[in-house]
Amino acid sequence: MPPRIVYLATADARGHLMRAQLLTHSLRAAGASVQVLTTSDEGARFLAGFGIEAPVLSRHYAVQFDREQNMLRRETDRNVAHYVFRPERMLRDILRLRAWFRDADLVVNDSFHPALLFMGWMPVWRRKVVHVYGASLRHALQTNFSGRMPAWMANIFGRIVAWQIDRSRARIAHDFAYGEPQPDRRGGHRLATPVAVVGADRDSHDDLAPQAAVYLNPHFKEAALADGLERGLADAHMQAHLVGEGYAQRAGWHAQDEHWIERAARSAFIVSAPGMAALSVAAVYRKPILLLLTDQPEQAINAQRAAQMGLHHRIVVWQGRTEDFARTVTAAAHELIALANDGSGPQTAQKGREAAMARLQHWTVLLHGLAAAPPVR
């Protein structure tokens, strides 16, 4: 019987879902049976675009953001508290997950869904749970209350969360800048964030310039921000392929593009918030990236990491003034255009494909092996 995997991908942003569909297809090709679950109807529709049918576990849990992708901390705390303590929410989901656990060899939690955080430290379920998370996201979760409550209380919260996570069968921390896999012999693993493999027929640079590949996750909905971004790129004489669910009704924008990474891999540069997925595409395919930084803790950490590893990038910040933002985008775009052809070409594209294939293979081998191995009692 093939190893059976249940993969719960939270739909707060699309990086978790993109990773889920990449790994699902790869694991199925390797002979595993994979069932994906998600946490919103929009997330289920996103996965359907990649040929993945994903039932919605719960529509109650979600990190809260404003229209500019700034994290709303109090609203998020309130949402999580309601989810955890109202019995018709988390308890109901745990009861539903019990059925999935019975038939699964491995249950993947991507990333930190509270129901699986709880089940991941309970003796009856913990032997099947693997937590998958960005390294910066774990740090942001454990320090969530730092500066917002007395230090001793924030430290206790962080220790409890860390204990919950570390009690699970295994943990996979990923980062766009990680190199070769690094297991720690205690169930922890460090892997480079997986990236889609661009086809070998995409080496042509006919449409490299002057196009920017833009992806903004669904939390971006502010029209004035989109105005400034479009105007700034246009003033830099830069055509743009614009993708963002929050701007689906806006002229020139696409709600979703299953081939966006292929466009990004042959673009002049990428425009996105500093999520782990976008930075991984930039790192693997060696593309400059314009980072739209907002108030989201783990993405701020990611932006710092981009600077530390020397990734060609510029940072812009939306501060509510369209004209100022457009000028900042234009200036950054000009600088990135100058970097666009630095080291690019068929040889670089081939190296990018090889790096993407290696990343995906590392994940596939690890998860398939964990699912196929007898669980630790």
C-alpha positions as a Markdown table, in Angstrom:
| # | Residue | x | y | z |
|---|---|---|---|---|
| 1 | Met | 0.0 | 0.0 | 0.0 |
| 2 | Pro | 1.4 | 3.5 | -0.9 |
| 3 | Pro | 2.2 | 5.8 | 2.0 |
| 4 | Arg | -0.8 | 8.0 | 2.9 |
| 5 | Ile | -0.3 | 11.7 | 3.6 |
| 6 | Val | -2.8 | 14.3 | 4.7 |
| 7 | Tyr | -1.6 | 17.8 | 4.0 |
| 8 | Leu | -3.3 | 20.8 | 5.7 |
| 9 | Ala | -2.3 | 24.0 | 4.0 |
| 10 | Thr | -3.5 | 27.2 | 5.6 |
| 11 | Ala | -4.9 | 29.8 | 3.2 |
| 12 | Asp | -3.9 | 33.0 | 5.0 |
| 13 | Ala | -1.6 | 33.7 | 2.0 |
| 14 | Arg | -0.9 | 31.7 | -1.1 |
| 15 | Gly | 2.7 | 30.5 | -0.4 |
| 16 | His | 1.4 | 27.7 | 1.8 |
| 17 | Leu | -1.0 | 26.6 | -0.9 |
| 18 | Met | 1.6 | 26.8 | -3.7 |
| 19 | Arg | 4.0 | 24.7 | -1.6 |
| 20 | Ala | 1.2 | 22.2 | -1.0 |
| 21 | Gln | 0.4 | 21.8 | -4.7 |
| 22 | Leu | 4.1 | 21.4 | -5.6 |
| 23 | Leu | 4.7 | 18.8 | -3.0 |
| 24 | Thr | 1.4 | 17.0 | -3.7 |
| 25 | His | 2.2 | 16.5 | -7.4 |
| 26 | Ser | 5.7 | 15.5 | -6.6 |
| 27 | Leu | 4.7 | 13.0 | -3.9 |
| 28 | Arg | 2.0 | 11.5 | -6.0 |
| 29 | Ala | 4.5 | 11.0 | -8.8 |
| 30 | Ala | 6.7 | 9.2 | -6.2 |
| 31 | Gly | 3.9 | 6.8 | -5.4 |
| 32 | Ala | 2.3 | 8.4 | -2.3 |
| 33 | Ser | -1.4 | 9.0 | -1.7 |
| 34 | Val | -1.9 | 12.7 | -0.7 |
| 35 | Gln | -5.1 | 14.4 | 0.5 |
| 36 | Val | -4.9 | 18.2 | 0.8 |
| 37 | Leu | -7.1 | 20.2 | 3.2 |
| 38 | Thr | -7.3 | 24.0 | 3.4 |
| 39 | Thr | -9.0 | 26.7 | 5.4 |
| 40 | Ser | -11.0 | 28.8 | 3.0 |
| 41 | Asp | -13.1 | 28.6 | -0.1 |
| 42 | Glu | -10.7 | 30.9 | -1.9 |
| 43 | Gly | -7.9 | 28.7 | -1.0 |
| 44 | Ala | -9.7 | 25.7 | -2.3 |
| 45 | Arg | -10.3 | 27.5 | -5.6 |
| 46 | Phe | -6.7 | 28.4 | -5.8 |
| 47 | Leu | -5.6 | 24.8 | -5.4 |
| 48 | Ala | -8.2 | 23.7 | -8.0 |
| 49 | Gly | -6.4 | 25.8 | -10.5 |
| 50 | Phe | -3.4 | 23.4 | -10.1 |
| 51 | Gly | -5.6 | 20.3 | -10.3 |
| 52 | Ile | -5.8 | 19.7 | -6.5 |
| 53 | Glu | -9.1 | 19.0 | -4.9 |
| 54 | Ala | -9.0 | 20.3 | -1.3 |
| 55 | Pro | -11.9 | 20.1 | 1.2 |
| 56 | Val | -12.2 | 23.1 | 3.5 |
| 57 | Leu | -11.5 | 22.0 | 7.1 |
| 58 | Ser | -12.6 | 25.2 | 8.8 |
| 59 | Arg | -13.5 | 28.8 | 7.7 |
| 60 | His | -13.1 | 30.2 | 11.2 |
| 61 | Tyr | -9.3 | 30.4 | 11.7 |
| 62 | Ala | -7.3 | 33.1 | 9.8 |
| 63 | Val | -4.7 | 35.7 | 10.4 |
| 64 | Gln | -6.2 | 39.1 | 10.0 |
| 65 | Phe | -4.9 | 41.8 | 7.7 |
| 66 | Asp | -5.9 | 45.3 | 6.5 |
| 67 | Arg | -6.2 | 46.3 | 2.8 |
| 68 | Glu | -2.5 | 47.0 | 2.6 |
| 69 | Gln | -1.3 | 43.6 | 4.0 |
| 70 | Asn | -0.5 | 45.0 | 7.4 |
| 71 | Met | -1.1 | 42.4 | 10.1 |
| 72 | Leu | -3.9 | 43.3 | 12.5 |
| 73 | Arg | -2.5 | 41.9 | 15.7 |
| 74 | Arg | -5.5 | 42.5 | 18.1 |
| 75 | Glu | -8.0 | 41.2 | 15.5 |
| 76 | Thr | -5.8 | 38.2 | 14.9 |
| 77 | Asp | -5.5 | 37.5 | 18.6 |
| 78 | Arg | -9.3 | 37.8 | 18.9 |
| 79 | Asn | -9.9 | 35.5 | 16.0 |
| 80 | Val | -7.5 | 32.8 | 17.3 |
| 81 | Ala | -9.0 | 33.0 | 20.8 |
| 82 | His | -12.5 | 32.6 | 19.4 |
| 83 | Tyr | -11.3 | 29.7 | 17.3 |
| 84 | Val | -9.5 | 27.9 | 20.1 |
| 85 | Phe | -12.1 | 28.4 | 22.9 |
| 86 | Arg | -15.4 | 28.1 | 21.1 |
| 87 | Pro | -16.2 | 24.3 | 21.0 |
| 88 | Glu | -18.0 | 24.5 | 17.7 |
| 89 | Arg | -14.7 | 25.6 | 16.1 |
| 90 | Met | -11.4 | 24.0 | 17.0 |
| 91 | Leu | -13.0 | 21.1 | 18.9 |
| 92 | Arg | -15.2 | 20.4 | 15.9 |
| 93 | Asp | -12.1 | 20.5 | 13.6 |
| 94 | Ile | -10.2 | 18.1 | 15.9 |
| 95 | Leu | -13.2 | 15.7 | 15.7 |
| 96 | Arg | -13.1 | 15.9 | 11.9 |
| 97 | Leu | -9.3 | 15.5 | 11.8 |
| 98 | Arg | -9.5 | 12.3 | 13.8 |
| 99 | Ala | -11.0 | 10.5 | 10.8 |
| 100 | Trp | -8.2 | 11.8 | 8.6 |
| 101 | Phe | -5.7 | 10.7 | 11.2 |
| 102 | Arg | -7.0 | 7.1 | 11.3 |
| 103 | Asp | -6.3 | 6.6 | 7.6 |
| 104 | Ala | -3.0 | 8.6 | 7.3 |
| 105 | Asp | 0.6 | 7.6 | 7.9 |
| 106 | Leu | 1.6 | 11.2 | 8.1 |
| 107 | Val | -0.2 | 14.5 | 8.7 |
| 108 | Val | 1.5 | 17.7 | 7.5 |
| 109 | Asn | 0.7 | 21.0 | 9.2 |
| 110 | Asp | 1.6 | 23.9 | 6.9 |
| 111 | Ser | 1.8 | 26.3 | 8.7 |
| 112 | Phe | 0.9 | 26.2 | 12.4 |
| 113 | His | -2.9 | 25.6 | 12.2 |
| 114 | Pro | -4.0 | 25.6 | 15.9 |
| 115 | Ala | -5.9 | 22.3 | 15.7 |
| 116 | Leu | -2.8 | 20.4 | 14.5 |
| 117 | Leu | -0.5 | 22.3 | 16.9 |
| 118 | Phe | -2.7 | 20.8 | 19.7 |
| 119 | Met | -2.9 | 17.4 | 18.1 |
| 120 | Gly | 0.8 | 17.5 | 17.4 |
| 121 | Trp | 1.7 | 17.3 | 21.1 |
| 122 | Met | -1.0 | 14.9 | 22.3 |
| 123 | Pro | 0.4 | 11.3 | 22.7 |
| 124 | Val | -2.3 | 9.6 | 20.6 |
| 125 | Trp | -1.7 | 11.8 | 17.6 |
| 126 | Arg | 1.8 | 13.3 | 17.8 |
| 127 | Arg | 3.5 | 10.4 | 16.2 |
| 128 | Lys | 2.0 | 11.3 | 12.8 |
| 129 | Val | 2.3 | 15.1 | 12.8 |
| 130 | Val | 4.9 | 17.0 | 10.9 |
| 131 | His | 5.0 | 20.8 | 11.2 |
| 132 | Val | 6.1 | 22.7 | 8.1 |
| 133 | Tyr | 6.9 | 26.4 | 8.5 |
| 134 | Gly | 9.1 | 29.2 | 7.4 |
| 135 | Ala | 11.9 | 29.8 | 9.9 |
| 136 | Ser | 10.9 | 33.4 | 10.2 |
| 137 | Leu | 7.3 | 32.5 | 10.8 |
| 138 | Arg | 8.2 | 30.3 | 13.8 |
| 139 | His | 10.2 | 33.2 | 15.3 |
| 140 | Ala | 7.3 | 35.6 | 14.7 |
| 141 | Leu | 4.8 | 33.2 | 16.3 |
| 142 | Gln | 6.9 | 32.6 | 19.4 |
| 143 | Thr | 7.5 | 36.3 | 19.9 |
| 144 | Asn | 4.0 | 37.3 | 19.0 |
| 145 | Phe | 3.3 | 39.0 | 22.4 |
| 146 | Ser | 6.8 | 40.5 | 22.9 |
| 147 | Gly | 6.3 | 44.2 | 23.7 |
| 148 | Arg | 2.6 | 43.8 | 24.0 |
| 149 | Met | 2.4 | 42.2 | 27.4 |
| 150 | Pro | 4.8 | 41.8 | 30.4 |
| 151 | Ala | 8.1 | 40.2 | 29.3 |
| 152 | Trp | 7.6 | 37.2 | 31.6 |
| 153 | Met | 4.2 | 36.4 | 30.2 |
| 154 | Ala | 5.5 | 36.8 | 26.6 |
| 155 | Asn | 8.4 | 34.5 | 27.4 |
| 156 | Ile | 6.0 | 31.8 | 28.9 |
| 157 | Phe | 3.8 | 32.0 | 25.8 |
| 158 | Gly | 6.9 | 31.5 | 23.5 |
| 159 | Arg | 8.1 | 28.6 | 25.5 |
| 160 | Ile | 4.7 | 26.9 | 25.4 |
| 161 | Val | 4.5 | 27.3 | 21.7 |
| 162 | Ala | 8.0 | 26.0 | 21.2 |
| 163 | Trp | 7.2 | 23.0 | 23.4 |
| 164 | Gln | 4.1 | 22.2 | 21.4 |
| 165 | Ile | 5.9 | 22.4 | 18.1 |
| 166 | Asp | 8.9 | 20.3 | 19.3 |
| 167 | Arg | 6.7 | 17.5 | 20.6 |
| 168 | Ser | 5.6 | 16.5 | 17.1 |
| 169 | Arg | 6.9 | 13.6 | 15.0 |
| 170 | Ala | 9.1 | 15.9 | 12.9 |
| 171 | Arg | 9.5 | 19.5 | 12.0 |
| 172 | Ile | 10.6 | 21.0 | 8.7 |
| 173 | Ala | 11.8 | 24.6 | 8.9 |
| 174 | His | 12.4 | 26.2 | 5.4 |
| 175 | Asp | 14.0 | 29.4 | 4.2 |
| 176 | Phe | 14.7 | 30.8 | 0.7 |
| 177 | Ala | 18.4 | 31.1 | 1.6 |
| 178 | Tyr | 19.0 | 27.5 | 3.0 |
| 179 | Gly | 21.4 | 25.3 | 1.2 |
| 180 | Glu | 21.7 | 21.5 | 1.5 |
| 181 | Pro | 19.3 | 19.7 | 3.9 |
| 182 | Gln | 20.3 | 19.7 | 7.5 |
| 183 | Pro | 18.7 | 17.2 | 9.9 |
| 184 | Asp | 19.3 | 17.7 | 13.6 |
| 185 | Arg | 18.8 | 14.1 | 14.8 |
| 186 | Arg | 15.9 | 15.1 | 17.0 |
| 187 | Gly | 13.2 | 15.2 | 14.3 |
| 188 | Gly | 14.1 | 18.6 | 13.0 |
| 189 | His | 15.0 | 19.4 | 9.4 |
| 190 | Arg | 16.1 | 22.5 | 7.6 |
| 191 | Leu | 15.3 | 22.6 | 3.9 |
| 192 | Ala | 15.4 | 25.2 | 1.2 |
| 193 | Thr | 11.9 | 26.5 | 0.3 |
| 194 | Pro | 10.6 | 24.5 | -2.7 |
| 195 | Val | 10.1 | 26.2 | -6.0 |
| 196 | Ala | 8.3 | 25.2 | -9.2 |
| 197 | Val | 10.6 | 23.9 | -12.0 |
| 198 | Val | 10.4 | 26.0 | -15.1 |
| 199 | Gly | 10.3 | 24.1 | -18.4 |
| 200 | Ala | 13.4 | 23.8 | -20.5 |
| 201 | Asp | 11.7 | 25.5 | -23.4 |
| 202 | Arg | 11.5 | 28.8 | -21.4 |
| 203 | Asp | 15.1 | 29.8 | -22.1 |
| 204 | Ser | 14.1 | 32.4 | -24.7 |
| 205 | His | 14.8 | 36.0 | -23.6 |
| 206 | Asp | 12.6 | 37.5 | -26.2 |
| 207 | Asp | 10.2 | 38.8 | -23.6 |
| 208 | Leu | 12.7 | 39.4 | -20.8 |
| 209 | Ala | 12.6 | 43.2 | -21.1 |
| 210 | Pro | 10.8 | 45.3 | -20.4 |
| 211 | Gln | 8.5 | 43.2 | -18.3 |
| 212 | Ala | 8.1 | 43.0 | -14.5 |
| 213 | Ala | 6.4 | 39.9 | -13.0 |
| 214 | Val | 4.1 | 41.3 | -10.2 |
| 215 | Tyr | 2.4 | 39.1 | -7.6 |
| 216 | Leu | 0.5 | 40.6 | -4.7 |
| 217 | Asn | -1.2 | 38.2 | -2.3 |
| 218 | Pro | -5.0 | 38.5 | -1.7 |
| 219 | His | -4.6 | 40.8 | 1.3 |
| 220 | Phe | -3.6 | 43.7 | -1.0 |
| 221 | Lys | -6.8 | 45.5 | -1.9 |
| 222 | Glu | -6.0 | 49.2 | -1.6 |
| 223 | Ala | -6.8 | 50.8 | -4.9 |
| 224 | Ala | -4.4 | 53.8 | -4.3 |
| 225 | Leu | -1.5 | 51.4 | -3.7 |
| 226 | Ala | -2.2 | 49.7 | -7.0 |
| 227 | Asp | -2.4 | 53.1 | -8.7 |
| 228 | Gly | 1.0 | 54.0 | -7.4 |
| 229 | Leu | 2.6 | 50.7 | -8.4 |
| 230 | Glu | 1.2 | 50.8 | -11.9 |
| 231 | Arg | 2.2 | 54.4 | -12.4 |
| 232 | Gly | 5.7 | 53.9 | -11.0 |
| 233 | Leu | 6.3 | 50.9 | -13.3 |
| 234 | Ala | 4.9 | 52.8 | -16.3 |
| 235 | Asp | 7.1 | 55.9 | -15.6 |
| 236 | Ala | 10.1 | 53.5 | -15.6 |
| 237 | His | 8.9 | 52.4 | -19.1 |
| 238 | Met | 8.3 | 48.9 | -17.7 |
| 239 | Gln | 5.5 | 46.6 | -18.9 |
| 240 | Ala | 4.1 | 44.5 | -16.1 |
| 241 | His | 2.3 | 41.2 | -15.8 |
| 242 | Leu | 0.0 | 41.9 | -12.8 |
| 243 | Val | -1.4 | 39.1 | -10.6 |
| 244 | Gly | -3.4 | 39.7 | -7.4 |
| 245 | Glu | -6.7 | 38.3 | -6.2 |
| 246 | Gly | -7.4 | 41.4 | -4.3 |
| 247 | Tyr | -7.3 | 43.4 | -7.6 |
| 248 | Ala | -9.2 | 40.8 | -9.7 |
| 249 | Gln | -11.8 | 43.4 | -10.8 |
| 250 | Arg | -9.1 | 45.9 | -11.7 |
| 251 | Ala | -8.2 | 46.4 | -15.4 |
| 252 | Gly | -5.0 | 44.8 | -16.4 |
| 253 | Trp | -4.8 | 42.5 | -13.4 |
| 254 | His | -5.3 | 38.7 | -13.2 |
| 255 | Ala | -6.7 | 37.0 | -10.1 |
| 256 | Gln | -4.5 | 34.0 | -10.6 |
| 257 | Asp | -1.9 | 32.7 | -13.0 |
| 258 | Glu | -0.8 | 29.1 | -12.6 |
| 259 | His | 2.3 | 29.9 | -14.8 |
| 260 | Trp | 3.4 | 33.0 | -12.9 |
| 261 | Ile | 6.6 | 31.5 | -11.8 |
| 262 | Glu | 7.6 | 30.7 | -15.4 |
| 263 | Arg | 6.9 | 34.4 | -16.2 |
| 264 | Ala | 8.9 | 35.5 | -13.2 |
| 265 | Ala | 11.8 | 33.3 | -14.2 |
| 266 | Arg | 12.2 | 35.0 | -17.6 |
| 267 | Ser | 11.2 | 38.6 | -16.4 |
| 268 | Ala | 13.4 | 41.6 | -16.0 |
| 269 | Phe | 12.6 | 41.6 | -12.3 |
| 270 | Ile | 9.9 | 40.5 | -9.8 |
| 271 | Val | 7.6 | 42.6 | -7.7 |
| 272 | Ser | 6.1 | 41.1 | -4.5 |
| 273 | Ala | 5.9 | 41.3 | -0.8 |
| 274 | Pro | 8.9 | 39.6 | 0.9 |
| 275 | Gly | 7.2 | 36.2 | 1.4 |
| 276 | Met | 9.3 | 33.1 | 1.5 |
| 277 | Ala | 8.0 | 31.8 | -1.9 |
| 278 | Ala | 8.7 | 35.0 | -3.9 |
| 279 | Leu | 12.1 | 35.4 | -2.4 |
| 280 | Ser | 12.8 | 31.7 | -3.2 |
| 281 | Val | 11.9 | 32.3 | -6.9 |
| 282 | Ala | 14.2 | 35.3 | -7.0 |
| 283 | Ala | 17.0 | 33.3 | -5.4 |
| 284 | Val | 16.7 | 30.2 | -7.5 |
| 285 | Tyr | 16.2 | 31.9 | -10.8 |
| 286 | Arg | 18.6 | 34.7 | -10.0 |
| 287 | Lys | 16.1 | 37.5 | -10.6 |
| 288 | Pro | 16.2 | 41.0 | -9.0 |
| 289 | Ile | 13.2 | 41.6 | -6.8 |
| 290 | Leu | 11.3 | 44.7 | -5.7 |
| 291 | Leu | 10.0 | 44.1 | -2.2 |
| 292 | Leu | 6.8 | 45.8 | -1.1 |
| 293 | Leu | 7.3 | 45.8 | 2.7 |
| 294 | Thr | 4.4 | 46.0 | 5.0 |
| 295 | Asp | 3.8 | 45.5 | 8.7 |
| 296 | Gln | 4.1 | 41.7 | 8.8 |
| 297 | Pro | 6.7 | 40.4 | 11.2 |
| 298 | Glu | 8.0 | 37.3 | 9.3 |
| 299 | Gln | 8.2 | 39.3 | 6.1 |
| 300 | Ala | 10.3 | 42.0 | 7.8 |
| 301 | Ile | 12.7 | 39.2 | 8.9 |
| 302 | Asn | 12.7 | 37.9 | 5.3 |
| 303 | Ala | 13.7 | 41.3 | 3.9 |
| 304 | Gln | 16.6 | 41.5 | 6.3 |
| 305 | Arg | 17.7 | 38.0 | 5.2 |
| 306 | Ala | 17.6 | 39.1 | 1.6 |
| 307 | Ala | 20.0 | 41.9 | 2.4 |
| 308 | Gln | 22.3 | 39.6 | 4.4 |
| 309 | Met | 22.6 | 37.1 | 1.6 |
| 310 | Gly | 23.2 | 39.7 | -1.1 |
| 311 | Leu | 20.1 | 39.1 | -3.1 |
| 312 | His | 19.6 | 41.8 | -5.7 |
| 313 | His | 16.6 | 43.7 | -4.4 |
| 314 | Arg | 15.1 | 47.1 | -3.5 |
| 315 | Ile | 12.5 | 47.8 | -0.8 |
| 316 | Val | 9.6 | 50.1 | -1.2 |
| 317 | Val | 7.0 | 51.0 | 1.5 |
| 318 | Trp | 3.5 | 52.2 | 1.0 |
| 319 | Gln | 2.7 | 55.1 | 3.2 |
| 320 | Gly | -0.6 | 56.2 | 1.8 |
| 321 | Arg | 0.6 | 58.8 | -0.7 |
| 322 | Thr | 0.2 | 57.6 | -4.3 |
| 323 | Glu | 2.6 | 60.1 | -6.0 |
| 324 | Asp | 5.4 | 59.5 | -3.5 |
| 325 | Phe | 5.0 | 55.8 | -3.8 |
| 326 | Ala | 5.0 | 55.9 | -7.6 |
| 327 | Arg | 8.2 | 57.9 | -7.6 |
| 328 | Thr | 9.8 | 55.4 | -5.2 |
| 329 | Val | 8.8 | 52.5 | -7.4 |
| 330 | Thr | 10.1 | 54.2 | -10.5 |
| 331 | Ala | 13.5 | 54.9 | -8.9 |
| 332 | Ala | 13.8 | 51.3 | -7.7 |
| 333 | Ala | 12.7 | 49.9 | -11.0 |
| 334 | His | 15.4 | 51.8 | -12.9 |
| 335 | Glu | 18.0 | 50.3 | -10.5 |
| 336 | Leu | 16.6 | 46.8 | -10.9 |
| 337 | Ile | 16.5 | 47.1 | -14.7 |
| 338 | Ala | 20.2 | 47.8 | -14.6 |
| 339 | Leu | 20.6 | 44.5 | -12.8 |
| 340 | Ala | 18.2 | 42.5 | -14.9 |
| 341 | Asn | 20.7 | 41.0 | -17.3 |
| 342 | Asp | 23.5 | 40.5 | -14.7 |
| 343 | Gly | 24.4 | 36.9 | -15.1 |
| 344 | Ser | 21.3 | 35.9 | -17.0 |
| 345 | Gly | 21.1 | 33.6 | -19.9 |
| 346 | Pro | 20.5 | 30.0 | -20.8 |
| 347 | Gln | 23.2 | 28.7 | -18.5 |
| 348 | Thr | 21.7 | 30.6 | -15.6 |
| 349 | Ala | 18.2 | 29.4 | -16.5 |
| 350 | Gln | 19.5 | 25.8 | -16.5 |
| 351 | Lys | 21.2 | 26.3 | -13.1 |
| 352 | Gly | 17.9 | 27.6 | -11.8 |
| 353 | Arg | 16.0 | 24.5 | -13.0 |
| 354 | Glu | 18.6 | 22.3 | -11.5 |
| 355 | Ala | 18.4 | 24.1 | -8.2 |
| 356 | Ala | 14.5 | 24.0 | -8.2 |
| 357 | Met | 14.5 | 20.2 | -9.0 |
| 358 | Ala | 17.0 | 19.6 | -6.2 |
| 359 | Arg | 14.9 | 21.5 | -3.7 |
| 360 | Leu | 11.7 | 19.7 | -4.7 |
| 361 | Gln | 13.5 | 16.3 | -4.6 |
| 362 | His | 14.8 | 16.9 | -1.0 |
| 363 | Trp | 11.2 | 17.6 | 0.2 |
| 364 | Thr | 9.8 | 14.6 | -1.7 |
| 365 | Val | 12.3 | 12.1 | -0.3 |
| 366 | Leu | 12.0 | 13.4 | 3.2 |
| 367 | Leu | 8.1 | 13.4 | 3.4 |
| 368 | His | 7.8 | 10.1 | 1.5 |
| 369 | Gly | 10.3 | 8.5 | 3.8 |
| 370 | Leu | 8.6 | 9.8 | 7.0 |
| 371 | Ala | 5.2 | 8.5 | 5.7 |
| 372 | Ala | 6.7 | 5.1 | 4.7 |
| 373 | Ala | 8.6 | 4.6 | 7.9 |
| 374 | Pro | 7.0 | 3.0 | 11.0 |
| 375 | Pro | 5.8 | 5.8 | 13.3 |
| 376 | Val | 7.7 | 6.4 | 16.5 |
| 377 | Arg | 5.7 | 5.2 | 19.5 |
